[in-house]
Amino acid sequence: MLSHRNLMANIKQTSDVLNTQSNDVVMGSLPLFHAFGFTITQLLPLIEGLPLVCHAAPSDAPGIAGAIAKHKATIMFGTSSFCAFCTQSKGASTDAAKLEDSSCWGREAR
């Protein structure tokens, strides 16, 4: 179980590593039922005051890429398998390349 203090520490550490700026826009497509999706793609933008663009279908790589381009998202998080899926999908790699910071955490993609 994560405490409130754990959540806030994770958010602060991630924000510090990314050196988030007030003009950053976070692209959120990870499910909120997962601790990583909830903490980093939901709470971090709220706590840091960053705009958050949400996309409900994490397997819709072209839709996510379109949202990145439309809203000029600069930060996106994902698991390694999710990032591999997005970069290998047709029509997604061009718009996703516009991200300034993208982090893929987790086990090695296969």
C-alpha positions in Angstrom: 0.0 0.0 0.0 1.3 3.5 -0.9 0.8 6.2 1.7 0.0 9.8 0.8 3.7 10.6 1.6 4.8 7.9 -0.8 2.6 9.3 -3.6 3.8 12.9 -3.0 7.5 11.8 -2.9 7.1 9.9 -6.2 5.4 12.9 -7.8 8.1 15.4 -6.6 10.9 13.1 -7.6 9.5 12.6 -11.1 8.8 16.3 -11.6 12.4 17.1 -10.5 13.9 14.5 -12.9 11.8 15.8 -15.8 12.4 19.5 -14.8 8.8 20.2 -15.7 8.0 23.7 -16.8 4.7 25.6 -16.8 4.3 25.2 -20.6 4.6 21.4 -20.5 1.5 19.4 -21.5 1.1 15.8 -20.2 -0.4 13.1 -22.5 -2.2 10.6 -20.3 -3.3 7.2 -21.7 -2.4 4.8 -18.9 -5.2 3.3 -17.0 -5.9 4.9 -13.6 -6.5 1.6 -11.8 -2.7 1.1 -12.0 -0.5 2.8 -9.4 1.8 4.2 -12.1 -1.0 5.5 -14.3 -2.8 7.1 -11.3 0.3 8.6 -9.7 2.2 9.9 -12.7 -0.3 10.6 -15.4 -3.2 11.8 -13.1 -1.8 13.2 -9.9 1.5 14.7 -11.2 -0.2 17.1 -13.6 -2.8 18.1 -11.0 -0.2 18.7 -8.3 2.3 20.5 -10.6 -0.5 22.6 -12.3 0.2 21.1 -15.8 -2.4 20.6 -18.5 -3.4 17.0 -19.0 -4.7 15.5 -22.2 -6.4 12.1 -21.7 -7.0 9.4 -24.2 -9.2 6.5 -23.1 -7.9 3.8 -25.4 -4.2 3.0 -24.6 -4.1 0.7 -27.6 -5.1 3.4 -30.1 -1.6 4.5 -31.1 -2.8 6.7 -34.0 -5.4 8.4 -31.8 -2.8 9.1 -29.1 -0.4 10.4 -31.7 -3.1 12.7 -33.1 -3.9 14.0 -29.6 -0.2 14.7 -29.0 0.0 16.7 -32.2 -3.3 18.5 -31.6 -2.6 19.5 -28.0 1.1 19.9 -28.4 1.9 17.4 -25.6 5.4 17.5 -24.4 5.4 14.7 -21.8 4.1 11.1 -22.0 4.6 8.1 -19.8 4.1 4.5 -20.5 5.3 1.0 -19.9 7.9 -0.4 -22.2 5.5 -2.7 -24.0 3.1 0.3 -24.5 5.9 2.5 -25.9 7.0 -0.3 -28.3 3.4 -0.7 -29.5 3.1 3.1 -30.1 6.3 3.4 -32.0 5.6 0.4 -34.2 2.0 1.5 -35.2 1.4 3.1 -38.5 0.8 6.8 -38.4 1.9 7.1 -34.7 5.6 7.6 -34.9 5.6 10.9 -36.7 3.4 12.8 -34.2 4.8 11.0 -31.2 8.3 12.1 -32.2 7.2 15.7 -31.3 7.3 14.8 -27.6 10.1 16.5 -25.6 10.1 13.9 -22.8 8.8 10.4 -23.0 9.5 7.9 -20.4 8.9 4.1 -20.7 9.3 2.3 -17.4 9.0 -1.4 -16.6 10.4 -4.6 -17.9 12.0 -4.9 -21.3 9.6 -4.8 -24.2 9.4 -8.0 -26.2 
